[in-house]
Amino acid sequence: MPSVGFFGPLFNGVILRKKILLDLVRANSINASRVLLWNTKGYQDFYVNRVHAISSRQDN
């Protein structure tokens, strides 16, 4: 598993109320996913891929 470092908002040892835990876990998961994708060699953002797809359609 690759090391992604700190990507928050959660960190080890934090004390939370159950009421906000779900939102913070979701935000933490999204941030971790983004960090992993951005650090992937050759990764292109969704919007970049979309622009390429649209421009190639217009060329035809």
N, C-alpha and C positions, 0 to 999 in steps of 0.2 A: 504494500500500500504506500503510495507516495506521501511525503510529508508536505503539508500545506501551510503549516504555521498557524498563527492566530488569525481568525477570520470573524470572530464575534457574531452576535452580541453576548453569547454565553462563554463562560470559561470555567475551568476546574475550581470547585469549591464554592461557587456562588450560591447564595441562599435566595430562593424565589418563592413567591406565592403560586399556588396551583392555578389561579385565575389567569396569570400571564404566561405560564409555562408553554402552552401550545403555540402561541404566537412567536415566542422567542426560539423555540425549537425549529419552527418553520423557517424563520429568518436566518437562523444559523445554518440550516441545511442548504438554503438558497445561496448564501454567501460562500459556503464550502464548495458547492458545485461550480459557481462562477470562477473561484480561484483555480480549481482544477482544470476547467476548460481553458482559461486564459493562459495557463502554464503548459498547455498541450501544444507541442510543435505542430504547426500547420493549421491550427484552429482558426476558423473565420467566423465572425459574428453572424447571426441570423440575417441581419440587415444587409451585410456585405454579400452574402450568398443570394439574397433576394434581388439585389441590384444587378448582379451578374446574370441571373436567370432572366430578368426582364429585358436587359439589354441584348442578350443573345436571341430572345424571341423577336425583338424589333429588327434585328439584323436579317432575319429570314424572310 
